[in-house]
Amino acid sequence: MAASTQSTITLVILILFQYLTGSYATTFTIVNKCNYTVWPGILSGAGTTPFSTTGFTLQPGESNALAVPPKWSGRLWGRTLCSQDSTGKFSCVTADCASSTVECNGGNAQPPATLAEFTLNGANGLDFFDVSLVDGYNLPMMIEPHGATGGGNCMTTGCMVDLNAACPTELKVMSSGAGVACKSACEAFGDPQYCCSGAYASPATCKPSSYSQFFKSACPRAYSYAYDDGTSTFTCDSADYTITFCPASSIQSGNEKSPTSSIESGNEKPPLPEEMDISGGHVNFTANNVMIVVIISFVLMVILW
């Protein structure tokens, strides 16, 4: 085989290996532990390669493993109480993305919505993530990292309790006589002191309010207002992530303290759930891609020999 042909094959193999093994190094496994259907929505940040899907359906007990584009940033949330009308228009009572379809197609979550936010391979090569209640709350959510290689403040975070029943009346969103979501004070009142805007647009001037403390006391690791970074942002190095709606701890037992009792007893953190076994739903994209590289390389060698 000529040296030029060998060089060509080597170059092609290297390009394929870099593309197939490096393009999707992270996996998000999205799990629905709720006893109702959830419609996840995904919004990619500006300049970020989008996911292959921007919305789909998860029945109770279902999961979906998604390959994450490199250096992805964006947010993920769960829509609830969704339906399709006689004209085919799709909409949801909570966290709707106003796309009129199951796919969000660039639409953002309409508050109130519990948000999982990510910036992958950011500063110092770390993944940054949080669960945010800054835009309000509509369902329990947990982010659980797996397989991190070290570095960072790498731990499970989220809001594992149901806040809809205990939500203050002035923040509560009602549907069919039941509380289905809980607004932020910013959305409910539009006051700059709650929105951290205008004269309150800095950490020095925008402080926690009694409303943000309602969320923080119930969910100590979640963002409760715009400048809640210190206790709410987490970092991992080269991890995969499980995002769970209604994590098992929030639906298997009925003895969690209500947000009201948590406020009265201090900032007691609820115990984090034990690590869930999701090995059956986890996809090893790296191993699969290496096999693809080997097969393509063999075919090229046979053709060009």
N, C-alpha and C positions, 0 to 999 in steps of 0.2 A: 504494500500500500504506500503511495507516494507521501512524502513528508507534508506537502501542502494539504492533502486529504486528511492526514492525521491531525494536522493543526485545526482544520475546519471542524472535524468531529469533536475535538477537545473543547473548542470555543463554544460550540452549540450545547454540549453537555453542561459546561459551566454556567451558561446563561439560563438553561432550563433549571438547573439545580438551584440557582439563586432565586429565580422567579417562583418556582413551585414550593420550595421549602421556606422562603423568607417572606412571601407576600401575605400569608395568612398564618402567623405564628401564634395567635391568640384565639381561644374559643370562648364564646359566651353560650352557656347552657341556661335557657330560660325555662323555668319550671312553674306550673300552676298547681299550688296546693290548696287553692280555694275550693269551696264546694259549689262554685258557680263558674261560668265561662268568663275568661278574660281575653281581651283582644290587645296584645302588646303593640305599641307604636314605637318607631325608631326615627330619630332625627339626627342626621350627621351635621357636624359643624362646617362652617364655610371653609372651602379649600381642602376638605377631607374626602377621601374616596368613600362613596356611600356603600351601605350594605346591599346585598342582593335582594333584600326585601325591606319594606318600610312599615309593614303591618301584616298581622296574621291572626289566626284564631287558636286559642289553647283551651281545650275542654278540661274539666277537673281531672287532675292526675297526669295530664300530658306534659311533655317537655319538647324543646326544640333546640338543637345544637347548631350554632351559627359561626362560620369562620369570620373573623374580624379583620378588616383591611389594616395594613400597617399604619402606625402612627394615627390611629383613628381617634377622633374626639366627637362627642355628642351626648345625647340623652336617650333614655329608654323609659317607658312607662306602661301602665296597664289601663286600658279602657274597660268600663263596665256598663252593664245594662244597655247593650247595643242591639239595634234592630234595623231592618230594611223595610221601607214603606212600599206602597203599591207602585210607585214610579221607579223603584230600584235604588233609591237614595239610602245610603247607609249612614247611621248616626248613633251616637252614644250619649247617655245621660251624664256620665262623668269622663273627663279627660279626652273628650272628642278632639280630633285633629282637623275637622271641617273639610275633609277631602271628598266626602260623599261616597267613599269606597272603603273597603277594609284596609287597603294600602294607604298610608298617610301621604305619600308622594310629596314630601317636603313640608307638610303641615306640622305645626307645633302643638303640644298638648294645651288645651284650653283649661285654665285653672278652674277649680282646685285639682291638683294632680300630684301624687307622690312620684318623685323623679329619681332615677339612677343616672348619675352623670359620670362620664369617663374622659380622661385624656391619656392615651396610651403612648408610651415611649416619649415622655415629656422631659422635663429638666433632669439632668444626670441619668437619663435613660430609664427613669421610673414611670410606672403607671400611677396616675392620680385618679381617685374615685371617691364618690360620696353618695349618700341618699339625702335628697333635699325635700324639706317641707316648706321652703320659702314661698312656693306657689300654692300652698295648701296641701291637703291630704285627701286621698280617695280610697286607698286600700293598703294593707300591710305589705312591706317589701324588704327583702334582705339581699345584700351582696356578699358572697362568700368566695374569697380567693383560694385557688388550688395550685400547688406545684411551683410556688415562687422560689426563685434561686437565692433569695436573701435580700437584705437591704430594705430600708423604708419602714414605715409604720404599718405593717401588713397584717390586717385583722378583719374579721367579719364586722360589717356595719349594717345599719338599717333601722327601720321602725317596725317592730314585730307585733305591736298591739293594735287593736281595732279602736280608732279614735272617733268613729262616726257617731256612736251613741252618746259619748261623753262630751262631744263638741259643744262649746258655748252656743246658746240659741242664736245669737247675733251673727255667728259664723256658719251655722249649719245649713247645708243644702238638703232640701227635702224632695222626695219623690214617692208617690203613692203612700204618703203618710209615714215614711221612714226616713231617717237620716242616712244619706248615701255618700256624703262628702263633707269636708270641713274647710272653709275658706281661710286664707291668710287675712290678717287684719288689714294689710295693704289693699287687697282686693275688695274687702268688705267696706272699708271706709275711705280709701284713697288719700289718707292723711300722710304727708311727707315724713312724719316721725315714724310711721310704721313701714313706709316704703323705702326708707333710707335715701331720700331724694332731696333736692333743693338744699336748704341749710343743714340737712341731716345726712348729706352724702359723703360721710367719712366715718371711720371706726370711732373717732373721738366724739362725734356728735350723735351717731345712731347707736342706741343702746337697746338691750333686750326689753321688751314690753311684757305686760302681764299675759298678753296673748301668745307671744313667742315662747314664754316660759311654760305655757300649757303644753305646747308641742315638745319642748326640750325636756321637761320633767318626765314625760311619758316615753320619750325616745332620745336618750342622752347623747347618742352618737350621730344623730341626724342633724342636718342644717335646720335651724329654726328661724333665722333671719339672715340678712345679707352678709353680715360681718361675723358670722359664727364659725370662722375657719379653724380656730385653735383646737376645737374638740371634734371636728366633723369631717376633715379631709384626711384620707388615708392613702398610703403609697405601697406599691409592691414592685418587685423586679421580676419580669418575665413570668407572669402568672396567667392561668386561665380563671374564668369567673363564672359562678353560678348565681343567677338573679332569680330569686324565688318570690312569687306572689303568695301571700298568706303562709309564711313559713310554719312548719309543723308546730313549733312551740306556741303559736298564737291561736291554734285551733284544736289542739289535742287536750288542753286543760282549760278549765274555767276559773282558775284561781289567780290570774294576773291582777295586780292592783290597777284600779282605774286611774286615769290621769289626775283626777281630783284628789284621790288619796295619796298619790305620789307627791303632789305639790305640798300637801299638808305634812307629809312625813319627811320631806327633804329630797335631795337629788339622788335617791337610791337607784342604782342602775339595775334594770331587769337582767336576769341571767341570759347569756347568749345560748342559742340552741346548739346541741351537739352536731358535729359535722355529718351532713347527709351523704348517703351512699348513692351517687349518681353515675357510677361507673358504666352502667348499661347504656346511658344516654350520651356519654362523652365520646366525641369523635377525635381520633388521633390523626389530625390532618398531616402532621409532619411525616409519620410513617407511611401513610398512603401516598404522599407526594414523592418520597424517596423511591418507592416502588415504581411510580410512573416514570421517574428519571431513568431507572435501570432498564425498563422496557423500551423506552424511546431510544436510549443509547444503543441497545442491542440491535434494534431495527435499522438505525443509521449505519452501524458497522457492517451489517449484512448488505445493505444497499450500495454503500460506497466502497466496499472491499475490492 
